[in-house]
Structure formats: structure tokens, C-alpha cells
Amino acid sequence: MNKSHLNWATPVLAFLLPMLAYLSLSRLLLLGWQFDRVSETDGTWFILLQGLRFDLVVLAGFLIIPVSLLPLLATNRWSMKPAVWLLKVYFIVLTALLVFLELATPNFIMQFDFRPNILMIEYLKYPKEIMSMLLKAYPLQLLVSVLLTAAAVFGMHRLLKRVFEKMKPSVIWSAPLLSVLVFLLCVMAVRSTLDHRPVNPSTVAFSSDPLVNSLPLSSTYSVLYALYENLKYESGDTKPYGDMPEANMMAEIYEGTHLPEDVFFDPDIPTLHHQNGSAGLVGTRPKNLVIILEESLGAVYVGKLGGRDITPNLDKLAEEGIWFDQLYATGTRSVRGIEAVITGFLPTPNRSVVKLGGSQYDFFTIAQLLSDRKYSTSFIYGGEAHFDNMRRFFSNNGFATIIDEKDYDDPVFTGSWGVSDEDLFNKAHETFAEQANNGEPFFSLVFTSTNHSPFDFPDGRIELVEQPKATVGNAIKYADHALGEYIKKAKQSDYWNDTVFLIVADHGDRVYGNDLVPVKHYRIPGLILGDGIKPQVINRVSSQIDLLPTLLSMMGINSDHPAIGIDLTRKDLDDIPGRAIMQFQANQAYMEGDDVVVLIKDQPPQHFVYKDEHLAPSPVANPGLENRALAHALWPMQAYQEKSYRLPANRKNQVEIVLNQAGM
């Protein structure tokens, strides 16, 4: 072939080959860092070879349009000059993206035990919070990453400049044919298979360790694929774990509530049912409700749950109320915890409903239900409520008042994520005292933030448990101190006797491990406190989604709602094993007692027994458990798409009738 035919290919190779080498080197270093886990899978060569394959997939995807057009544009100087300039800029931007995401990967893995995903895009919305955290917690890593990215960009610029200077226009009669050929080659590289479906992350899911399965991917591919999956979910075009007839799915959902099917009475809202406040405390009216959502307080830090002895106040309070000994979070992020506790909604492989567009209005929350009953409803936070779309979701779904960082006058301490927990609780106490004085029933979600990297909190409050000061252990002990001081104050208040308090974590601090779903790190503390609540320990497996119906029962609220959690105060369920649903990246676990089914995208379900804080493969498959797992994965996706997780449209008129009949 005449060299003029390849004139256009030289700059493409000048970009492609260094990027392939860089991505392979990055993967090799990650593999060496995590070699203990990789060696358990015997997958070193598989990771390296499949990694090269997936690097070609992502690079071909980026190059498919400009490289397909280049043979045509390089045929004359009028079209070649702007094409060269645009291509150079494009290659430099891609270099910065590819290099920086790989450099950011080790810190992301240390936090989430997985390659970067959709979170990297979501974080771009909150530059103030994220930059503040990075500058305080990871200043050296950030500086090194920026400098190395700048060096890579400079090097690519110099290389492309030399290459493009030598590029001359060449009239090639076969340019159209070359463009078509290059386009087809890029398409084949993106698909990377002749099978019906192109390759995807499940192609390289060869082990039971999610981190190891993510190593063949590049971080850029991982982020883009997560974004693609999210868009598919919003459009309703995804059933990643399989399918089952709707009637069978709903039968499994109804059975999981341990309620008779005839209590579900609205075909437009299939899970809508009536719940009596059967465990309601003695009083003249239903109780107030305060939910204290503790940031990242996993069981591994709670003495009462066998963790580190750094939560003395919570451990002591556990003796005074209803303590959940086997409570599990549904996910690994705050919005997932909010989703479960405030809405009772099940997790899905995609973003929490706090962020999804279709749930920003008329999506069921406990605040919506209580506001219909003339409760004052509020969200009290020490940071900026717009973070993670909380303000929008809460404001549109039943929360009348939003209090965040700007509403604190002269706070004791302000860190990267807002005011300190003691400032937060002081504001909450003032708010509740005023509402009680006005005779208003109230509900509030109080969300702490101290236990979040870079772990800022005021000096002189606690005796440090470790050095340096800014560690998770010290932050948790301070958060526990602030909680204990608040509860002391609340017990002396006018609202204590009329209020049910829930103290619960949103999720664990770090969720990691070589299980498909590291169940150990989903275990969290949960405690219901209040005047007249008798101390009790609930030992069966429970989920965050069970807390909403349990609270309504404790408050004495009779209501119709679509939440499918189990009222844990029901005495008729003392002998059931309990169940929990946990989402970890693309995997979803359904645990019933010690039996666990893990659903994996585009793969058969796997059965395990949870033993000694690990998942041990189970030799006996349980089809019934597998069906329940699949139903609980499919239903939330369908309920979201069909907008059927809501209260009935005429709910306010119905509630007014009930309140009038009750003389309220």
C-alpha cells in the first residue's frame, strides 16, 4: 500500500499506542497492589489480556467518528487543517480524561472497593464539597494526580505536534472506501465479539470478588458503562437479573410482607395496603417522630454489635429501647440509606430514587404521609442540602422545611461537610422545642455529617482513640459524644414524652471484601427510643426498609401506604427468619436468615450460606429463595417506571375524614 494511504493513520497511532501502554501499566500496578486478592482467583493473565481487550473497546469507541472521517478530510489542505486542529484538541482532552481517572482509581478503590463508576460523574455537580474534602483529606494525592496528568497532556501535545507537522494532504481515490473500512473496524473493536450482544462487564466477571472483576476494565470504561446503564434504567429498558410473570412477582412481594393478599386493595398501586398502629404508645394522640440518620456508622465501630469500643453513648442507650441486633443497610451510600428509611423503597442496580428524575414528585415518603396528618415536617442537616439532590427530593415529597448550613448562626465549628454534629443537634433541639410549645405534632429527619472524610470536628470534646486526630475512629467517637449530649437534653425537654426517636446508620463506613456482596459491612446499628418504650432486642435479620412500617406502628398511626417492609413489632412474626436486601455495585443479595441468593447481571443466581461473616457457597439450591430474590429485584424497577409507589390521588380527602372522625 502506498504510504500516502497511511498518511492519516500516523497521528491516530501516535495517540492510540501510548494510551494502550499507559492503561496496561495502570492495570498492572493495580494488579500488583491487590495481588493477594487476585492470586486467590488465579486470574492474573486473564485480567491483563481481557484488560487489553477492553482498552481497545473504549478507545475504539472514542475514535470511531473522527478516525472514520479522517481519510476523507486528509485529501486536501482546506479540510485537513481544521480537522488536524480539532483532532489534536480531542486527543489531548482524551489523554487528560484517561490519565486522571486512572490516577484517581486507587483512592476510589480504598473508599468503595471498586473501580470508579457513576459516582465520579455525580460528584462533578458538587465542586465545593468535593474539592474541600480532597484538599483536606488527600492533598498530596490530588497534587500528584494533577501534576502527572499535566505532564501526560504536555507529552501528548509535543508528540502530536511533531506528527501533525509531517502530515501532508494526499489525494487518495480510495478514501471513501478507507473511511468505511475504518468505521467497520472500530465497530468490531467496540463490540469485541461476534455474539448477539457486545462485550460488557459481565464478560469478565470471572470470580466472586467484585473488585477483581473490575480490574480488566479501565476506569473510563467503568464510568461510561455505569452512565449508560443509568440511562437505560430511566428509560425502563433493563431487567438485568432476568424476568418473571408479573403475577408471580407480585405474589412473592405480597408473601414477603407476611400480610394476606386481600389487604392490598388498589390495582393502580399494587402494594397499597392498610396498616394499623397496633404497637402505638399510650397517649392522647399519635406521637411525634425524629429520625437521626448517622453518617457511615457501620457495625464494625459499634461496641454493642461486637465492633470497636468507641460508641459508649449508643451502647448505653441500646439498653433503653428497641435494639436491632441484625439490621442491614440496603446500600453503600447516604442516598440509598435515605431511600430505604424515609421511603421504604427497595434498592436497584442504579441510582437511588433520591436522584432519579421520575421520583422527584409524588413519590411516597413518610414525610408525605405525616404531612397529610397535619404534622410539621422537616429535614435538618449541617451541610448544604442540595448535595445528592436531597433538597429537591425532600421539598417535592412531603418535607415542608429544609434547614441546612446557611441557617446556623455562629456555629461552634464548621468543617468541609458543614457545621458540627453538636451544632446540628442544638438546632434540632431548638426547632422541636418550639414546635412542641406551639402544640404542633412534628416529624424530622436529622442527618449527621461528622463521620465523613476528612473527619473534621471541634477540639476538646473527646479523648482521642488514635492519632492523628482526623481519623474515622475519632470522628465516630465525637459523633457518638454529640448524640449522647443531645439525648440527655431531649430527655429533659417538653417533647420527649410525646416523641418516638429512631437512631440508625445510613450505611457502613467502607464496604469491601472478596465476597460478591460483603454482607458483614452492611450490618448497621438501629435503635428506637422514647418514653414508655420497653427495652427489647430484636435478633432476627431485618432491613432498613422495615423501619418505616415499624415506626408508624410505634407512633400509633393508622394509614394506607405502599411500603412493603415488615412491622418488626408484630408478635405473630417472632419465629420467621427475617430478610434483608443489599445492593453492591451491580450485584444484589437477598438474605433470609443465613441463606443468601446473589443476583448478578446477565448471569445465573448464586446461592450461599452466610457463615463466620462470609458467604460460603451453598451446595443445595433453593428455587423458592431464588424466586423471592428476583421478585424483590424486579418490583422496584417496575414500580418506579409505572409511578405506582405513591399514595392515592384522593388521599388528603380520605385522611381529613379519618381525622375528623377521630376528633383531631
N, C-alpha and C positions, 0 to 999 in steps of 0.2 A: 504493500500500500504506500502511495506517495506520502511523504512527510507532511505535505500541505493538508492532507486529510486529517492528520492528528494535531494540527496547529491549535485547535480549540481545546484539546484534551489535556494539554500540559498544565494549565492553571488548575484544572479540576483535580489532577493527580497531586499537584503541589499542596492542595488543601486536604484531600482525602487520605493520603498515606500518613502524614504526621498525626492526623486525628485518630486514625485507626491505631497507630502506635501508642498514642497517649492514653486512649481508652483501655487498651490492653494492659498497659503498665499500671494504670489506676486499679484495674481489676486484680492484677497480680499482687499489688500491695495490700488490697483489702483481703484477698485470699490468705496472704501470709499473716495478717493481723488476726483473722478469725480462723486460723488453721486448726485449732483444737476442735472447733465445730465442723469444719469442712472435712477433716480426717475421719470423723465418725460416719460420714456418708460415702467415703471413698469416691468422691466426685471431682477431684482436682482437675483432671484433664477434660472432663465433661464441662465444667464451668468455663475453662479457658476457651475451648473450641466453640461451645454454644455462645459464649460471650462475643467472639469474633463475628459469629453469625448475626447476633442481634445488633452489634455495632453497625454492620453493613445495612441492616434493616432501617435503622434510624437515620443513618447518613444518606441512604438512597432516598428515603422519604423527603429529606431536606433538599436534595439535589434534583429531584425528578423534573421539576418545571424549568429552572434556569439551565440545567445541563442539556435538557432536550431541545431548548431553543438556541443554545449557543452555536451549534454548527451552522444554523441559518444566519444568525446575527454576525458571525465572523466572516461572512463572504464579502463585505465591503466596509470601508472605513467609516461611513456615515452611521451605520448601525452598530459597528463594533465598538466605537469609542464610548458611547453611553453605556453599552452593555458591559464593557470591561469595568467601568467605574462602579456600576451597580453591583456587579458580581464581587468586586473586591470588598465593598462595604458589607455585602451579605456574608461573605466568608469570614470577615473579621467579627461580625456580630455572632455568628455561629460559634466561632472559636471561643469567644468570651463566655457564651452560654454553656458550652460543653465543658470547658475547663473549670469554670466556677462551680457548677453543680457537682462535679466530681470532688473538688476540694472541700465542698460543704458536706459531703457524704459522711465522713467519719463522725462528726458531731451529731448529725441527724440519726445515725445508727445508734450512737450512745444513748440518745434520748428515746427513740422509738423502736429500736432493734429491727430496722428495715431500711431499705434504700428510700431516698426522698420520693414523695408522692404528691397527691393533690394539695397537701398542706403547704408545700412550697409556693404554690400559686395563691392560696388563700392568705398567706402571711403578707403578700405584697400589698394587701389592702390596708395594712396597719403598720405603716413605716415607723411611726413614733414609738409604739410599744416594742416592736421587734428590734429596732436599732438601739433603743435604750437597753434592752436585755442583752443584745450581742456585745455592746460596748462595755457593759459591766461584767458579764459572765465569761465572755470569750474574746477579749480584746486582742490577744496575741494571734489566736487562730484567724480572726477576721482580718487582721493586718496582713498576715502571711498569705491568706487566700486572695486578697485584693492585689497584693504585690505580684504574686505568681500569675494571676490572671492578666494583669497589665503586661508582665513580661511576655506571656504567651501571645497576647494581642500584638505587641511590638514586633516579636519574632515573625509572626504570620504576615504582618504588614510588610516587613523587609523582604520576606521570601516572595510574596505575591508581586511586589513592586518589580523585582528582578525578572520574574517570569512574564509578567504582562508587558514589560518593556520590549521583550523579544518577540512578542506575538504580533504577527502581521496579517492583514486581511488576505484571504485566499479564496478565489472563486472556485467553488467545488460543485460540479454538476450534480453530485450525489448527495448534496447537503440535506435535501428533504428526506431522502432515504435514511441518512445517518440519524437525523432527528427522531424519526420513527423507531429506528433500531435502539437508540439510546433510551428512549422512553420505555420501550418494552423491557429492556434490561433492568431499568430502575424498578419497574412494576414487579418483575420477577424477584428482584432483590428484596423489595418490601414484603412481598408475600412469603418468600423464602421456602416455598413448598408447592407441590403440585396438588396437594389435598384440597378438599372443598373449602376449608377455612384457612386463612393465613396463620402464620405462627403468632402466638401470643404468650403471655407469661405462664399459662398453664403448660405450654410445651416444655418448659424447663423446670417444672415443679416436680423434681425427681426425689425429694427427700421429705422427711417430716419436720424439717426446720425451715420456717418461713424466711429467715434471714439468708440462709444458704441458697434457697431457691431464688432469691432476688439478686444474687451476685452475678449470674450470667447477663443480666440486664445492665444497661448503663443507667445512670440516674436521670439523664434526659429522657430516655425511653420510658422509664418508670413514671416520671411526672406526666408526660404526654399521654400515656396509656390510661392513667388514672383520670385525667381530664376527659378523655374520650368516653370512658365508662360512665362518668358522671353525666355527660350529655345524653348518653343512651338511656340512663335511668330517668332523666327528666322527660324524655320523650315516650317513656313506657316500653321501650324496645329492648327489654332484657329480662331473662329468667335464668340467671347464671347457674343455679343449682339443680335445675330440672323443672318438671311441671307435674301437676296432678289435677284431676277434675275439681271444679270449684266446690261442688257439693261435698266431696271428700275433704277438701281443705277446710271448709267451714266446720265440718263435723269434728275434725281434730282440734280446731281452735275452741269450739264450744266445750269439748271434753276437757281441754286443758284448764278451763276456768272452774271445773268441778261444779258447774251450775246446770240445771236441766235446760234443754234446748228451747223449751217453750217460754223461758223468761226473756228470750231475745225476740223482740216484737216489731221491729221496723225493717222491712225489706230494703229500704234505701240506705239504712245504716245498720248493716247486718250484725254488728256487735253491740248495738244499743240495748241496754237492759236496766232493770230497776235494782237498786241496792239499798237495803235498809241500814240505817246507822245503828246496828244491833249492839255494838260494844260501847255506845255513847256513854260518856261520863255523866254523873249526876249533876244537874244544873237546870236553870230556868230556860236556857236557850242553848243552841249549838255553840261549841267552843270556837275561839279564835285559833288560828294556825300560824306557826312560824316554822319555816324550813330553813335550817342552817346547813348550807352546802359547803363542805370543807374541801378546799383545793388539794388534790393529789394525796389524799390520806389513805394509803393502802394498808392492808392488814399487817404487812411486814414491819410497820412502825408502831403498831398498837399493842401495848403490853397485854391487854385483856384478850387479844387474839393470838397470843404467842409470839408477838413481834418484839421490837426493841422497847425498852422501858423508858420511853420519852413522852408518853401521854398520860401522866398521872391524874390529871383532872378528868379526862374522858373515862379512864379506867375506874375512877371512883364513882362517877355519875352512872356508869353502867349498872351499878348495884341498885340504882334508884328507879329504874324504869324498865321498859321492854327492850331487851338487848337481842340483836340478831347475830347469832354466832356463825352462821353460814350464809351471809349475804354477799351477792356477787354483782359487780357493775356490769353494764351491758357493753361498754366500750372503753376506749383509752383516752378520750378527750372530754373536756368540760361540756361541750355542746351535746355529746352523747349522754352524759350524766343528766344534764338539764332535760333532754328529751325524755328520758326514762322516768325521772322523778316528777316532773311537772306535767307531762302529758300521758305517761303510762304507755308510750308507744314503743314498739319493738325495734331493735336495730336492723339496719340493712347494710349491704356492702358499700353503699355510697354515703354521701354526706348526711349529717343529722338534719331532721326536719326544721331545726332552728335556722338552717341556712337555705333550704330548698325553696324555690320560688312559689310552688304550689301550696305551701303551708303558711304563707305569710298573712293569711286572713281566714277566719272561721275554721281554725284547726283547734281541736279540743285541748284545753288545759284546765287544770284545777282552778286556776285564777278565773277563767271564764265562767265555770260552774258557780264559784262562790260570789263573783260579782253580780250574777243574776239573783243572788240571795241577799243583795244589799250589803255585802262585805266591802270594806275598803281594801283594795289590793295594791301591792307594791313590790318592786324589785329594788333591793338596796345593795349597792356594790361600791367598792372603794376605787375602782379604776374607771375607765371610760366605757360606758355601756354599749357604745357602737361596736365594740370588739366582738368578733364572731357573730355579728348581726343580731346580738341579743336585744338591743333596744327596739329594733323594728319588729322582731318576732313577738316580744313581750307586749309592746304597745298595741299591736293589732290583734292580740289574742287574750285579752282579759285583764292585763295589768294597767291600772289607771295611773299609777305614779311610778316614775323611774328616778331613783336617786343615784347619782354617780359622783365622780371625783370633783366636779365643779361645784357641788352642793355642800362641800365641807368648809366651814370657816375655821381658819387657824388650826389645821390638823396637827396632831402630835408628831407625826412622821409621814413623809411621802417618799415612796420608792419608785422603782421602774414600772410597777404594775398598779400604782395608785397609793392611796393612804393605807396606813397600817390596819391590822385587824382590830386593834383596840379603838381606833377612830371609827371603824365600821360599826362595831358593836355599840359604841356610845351614841352614834347617830340612830341606830336601830332602836335602842332603848328610849331615846327621846321621842322618836316617832310613835312607838307603841304606847308610851305613857300618855301622850297627847290624845291618841285615838281612844284609849280606854277612858280618859277623862271626859271625852265627848260622847261616850256611850256607843261608839261605833264598833261593830264586830269587824275584825280585820284578818287578812291573810298577807303574809310577806315571805318572799324568798330572799334570804340574806346569804350572799356569796362571798366567801373569803378569797384572798389572793396572796397572802404572805408566802405560802409554801409553793413558790414558783421561781424558777431561776430568773434572776441571780440571787434570790433569797435575801432580800432587804428587810430589815426590821430594826426597831429602835434599840439603843444600847441600854444596859442596866435593868432589863426586865427579867432575865432568866440567868441561871448558871449554865454556861455553855457546856454542851456534852462532847464537843470535839473542836479542834482547830483546823483551819481558820474559822472565823465567825460565819461567813457566808456559805453554809452547807445545808443540805436538806434536813439533816438531823436537828440542827439548831433551829431552823425555820419551823419545823414541826413542833418542837418543844415550845417555841414562842407562840405559835398558833394555838396550841393547847392551853397555854397560860392565858391568852386573851379570851378564849372560850370559857375557861373556868371563872375568870373575873366577871364575865358577862352573866353567866348563870347565877352567880352569887347575887348580883344586882337585880336580876329578873325575879329571883325568889322573894325579894323584899318589895316588889312593885305591886301596884293595884291590878295589873293584868295577869299575874302569874296564875291565880286560881281559875281563870277563865280561858286558859290557853293550852293547846297541845303543841309541844315542841318536837320536831324531828331533827336530829343531828346525823348527817350522813355524808360520806365522801362522794365526790363526783366520779372518781376513778382512782386507780393506783398511781404511784409516782412514776415508775418505769415498768412497762410491760414488756418482758423479754424472755427468751428461753428457746430451747430447741424442740419444744412441742409445737404441733400445728396451731394450737391455741394454748398459750401458757396460763392455764386456769388459776394457778397459785396467785398470780399477780392481779387477778380480777376480784379477789376477796377483799371486802371493804368493811369498815365499821358502820353500824346503824343503830340508833337508839331513839326511842320515843319516851319523852319525859312530860311530866305535868302533874298538877295537884290531883290526887286521887288515883293516879295510875299505879297499879300494884307491880312491884318488881317481878320480872319474868324473863326467862331465857328461851328464845325460840331457836332450836338446834337444827331444824330441817333446812335443806337447801332453799334459798329464797333469792329473788331477783329484785333489782331496783324497780321494776315495773309493778311489783306487788305493793309498794309503799303507798301509792295513791289511793287504791281502794281501802287499804288498812287505815289510813288517816281519816278518810271520810267516815268509816265505821267508828273510829275512836271519837270523832267530833260529834257524833250523833246526827249526821246529815243523811236524810233520805233523798235519793237522787236517781235520775236516769242518766247514764253516761256510757260511752263506747269502750272504756278501758278494759282490757282483758286480764289484768293482774288478779292475783288471789288475795282476798282479805285474810291476812295472816292471823286475825283474832278468831277465826271460825273454829269452834271446838270440834266440829264434825270432820275436820281435815287433819287432826293430830297424827294420824297414822300414815298419811301419804308421804312419799319420799321428798316431795318438793322438786322444783325445777328452776333452771336458770338458763338464759340465752346470752351468749357472749360473742361479740364481733371482733375479729382480729385481722386487720388488713382485708384480704379477700376471703378469708375463712370464717365460718360461723359455727359455733359449738352449741349444741343443745344437751344440757346435763340434767339427768333425772336421777336423784340420789347420787350414786357413784358411777352410773352408766353414762357414757358420753358418745354422741354422734357428732362428727365434724364434717360439715359440708364444704366442699372445695369446688371452685369454679370449674365447670366442664370436666369434672372427674367424678367417679363413684364416691358415695359417702364412706367414711371410715369409722369403725367402731372401737371404742376404748373403755377401759375402766380407770377412773381417777383414783390413784393409789400412791401414797407417800409423796403427794404434791406433784405428781407427774402423770401423764397419760400413758397407760400400758395397753398395747393392742389387745383387743378382746377377740378370742377365737370363735365366739358364738355371736353371730349377727342377730340383731333384734329388729325385725321388719316393722313392728309397731312403733318402736322408738324412732326409727328412720323416717317413717311417715309423719310423726309428730314434728320432728326436726324440720322436714321440708315444708310442712304446712306453716310453721311459725316463721319460716324464711320468706315464703311466698305472700302470705297475707298482708304484711305491712306495705309491700310494694304495690299490691292491688288496691289496698285502702287509700294509699296516697294518690295513685293515678285516678281513682274513681271519686276522690274527695269525699269518702264515706267515713272518715274519722272525725266526726263533728257532733255537735248537739243538734237536735231537730230545729227547723227554722222557726217553729212557733213556741220554742222553749220558754221564752220570757213570759208569755201569757199563761202557760201551764204553771210556771213557778209562782207567779202572782196569785193564782187561785189557791195553790197549796199554802202559801204564806198567809193569805187572808183567812183561810180555814183554821190555821194554827194560831191566829191572833197575833201575828208578827208584822 
